[in-house]
Amino acid sequence: MRIAIGSDHAGFLMKQDLAGYLQQLGHVVVDVGTSSTAPVDYPDFAEAVGRTVLEGKADRGILICGSGVGASVAANKLPGIRAGVCHDTYSAHQGVEHDDMNVLVLGSRIIGCALSRELVTTFIAAKFSNEPRHCRRLEKVKSIEIRYR
């Protein structure tokens, strides 16, 4: 799988760890930055991950900031991106299975690297269920996006 990964300065070290972990698992990693712990603005990297997914250069995205909240808010401004902050494995797979989540957002100041690896593994392994109720709800989400473009 091709995975876009990006972070702000707070998530840089976790991003580096996850990028290496994903490569060890055989995934192609598209690192959109940042490249150090020097202060940067999370919306820039949320947009970069989202655009990479939307342009088809990655199948899914992973985004990391301090809490996960700001990056999630920013990523969800891109029509077609369904980003969710997950700090437990149930949400990481359920977000994909029920909501077709395409960007996993993590808070590096909330969780550690071991849990982040579990969440990424769970997120990548999950598939959208295509159950009628979930398809119906996803279409409603897409309809909201269209109305407010």
C-alpha positions in Angstrom: 0.0 0.0 0.0 1.1 3.6 -0.7 0.9 5.7 2.4 1.3 9.5 2.7 2.7 10.5 6.0 3.1 14.0 7.4 3.5 15.8 10.7 4.2 19.1 12.3 7.2 19.6 14.6 5.5 17.9 17.5 4.9 14.8 15.5 8.2 14.6 13.7 9.8 11.9 15.8 6.7 9.7 15.7 6.5 10.3 11.9 10.1 9.1 11.5 9.5 6.0 13.5 6.2 5.2 11.7 7.8 5.8 8.2 10.5 3.3 9.0 8.0 0.8 10.5 5.8 1.0 7.4 8.7 0.5 5.1 9.7 -2.6 7.1 6.2 -3.9 6.5 6.7 -3.5 2.8 4.6 -0.3 2.2 5.6 2.6 0.0 5.9 5.7 2.2 5.3 9.2 0.7 6.8 11.5 3.3 5.4 15.0 2.8 7.3 16.6 5.8 8.2 18.2 8.1 11.8 17.4 8.2 12.8 18.4 11.7 11.5 19.5 15.1 11.7 23.2 14.2 8.3 24.8 14.7 6.0 24.7 11.7 2.2 25.0 11.1 0.2 21.8 11.1 -2.3 22.9 8.4 0.4 22.9 5.8 1.1 19.2 6.4 -2.5 18.3 6.8 -3.1 19.7 3.4 -0.1 18.0 1.9 -1.2 14.6 3.2 -4.8 15.2 2.0 -3.7 16.3 -1.4 -1.4 13.3 -1.8 -4.3 11.0 -1.1 -6.8 12.9 -3.3 -4.4 13.0 -6.2 -4.0 9.2 -6.0 -0.3 9.3 -5.1 -1.2 7.4 -1.9 -3.9 5.0 -1.0 -4.3 6.4 2.6 -2.7 9.0 4.8 -1.3 9.3 8.3 -1.0 12.7 10.0 0.6 13.5 13.3 0.5 16.6 15.5 0.7 17.1 19.2 -2.9 16.2 20.0 -4.2 15.1 16.6 -7.1 17.5 16.9 -5.7 20.5 14.9 -4.4 18.3 12.1 -7.7 16.4 11.9 -9.7 19.7 11.7 -7.4 20.9 8.9 -7.4 17.7 6.9 -11.2 17.4 7.0 -11.4 20.8 5.1 -10.4 19.0 1.9 -13.4 17.6 0.2 -13.0 13.8 -0.1 -10.8 13.5 3.0 -12.2 11.6 5.9 -9.7 12.1 8.7 -10.2 10.8 12.2 -8.2 11.1 15.4 -7.7 7.7 16.8 -6.0 6.7 20.0 -7.5 3.2 20.3 -7.5 0.3 17.9 -11.3 0.0 17.8 -11.6 3.5 16.3 -8.7 2.9 13.9 -10.5 -0.1 12.3 -14.1 1.0 12.8 -13.4 4.4 11.2 -12.4 2.6 8.0 -15.0 -0.2 8.1 -18.0 2.1 8.8 -16.9 5.6 7.7 -14.3 4.9 4.9 -11.8 7.0 6.8 -8.8 7.6 4.5 -6.5 9.5 6.9 -5.5 8.4 10.4 -4.6 11.2 12.7 -2.5 10.7 15.8 -1.5 12.8 18.7 2.2 12.3 19.5 1.7 14.0 22.9 -1.1 11.6 23.8 0.2 8.2 22.7 3.6 6.6 22.4 5.3 4.9 19.5 4.3 1.4 20.4 0.6 2.2 20.4 1.0 4.4 17.2 2.4 1.3 15.5 -0.6 -0.8 16.6 -3.0 1.9 15.4 -1.3 2.2 12.0 -1.2 -1.6 11.5 -5.0 -1.8 12.4 -5.8 1.2 10.1 -4.0 -0.2 7.1 -5.5 -3.7 7.5 -9.1 -2.4 7.7 -11.4 -2.3 4.7 -14.6 -0.4 4.2 -17.5 -2.8 4.7 -19.7 -1.7 1.8 -22.7 -2.6 4.0 -25.8 -0.7 2.8 -26.2 1.3 6.0 -22.6 2.5 5.9 -22.8 3.3 2.1 -26.0 5.3 2.8 -24.3 7.2 5.6 -21.2 7.8 3.5 -23.3 9.2 0.7 -24.9 11.6 3.1 -21.5 12.8 4.3 -20.5 13.3 0.6 -23.7 15.2 0.0 -22.9 17.6 2.9 -19.5 18.3 1.3 -21.1 19.1 -2.0 -23.6 21.5 -0.5 -20.9 23.5 1.3 -18.2 23.6 -1.4 
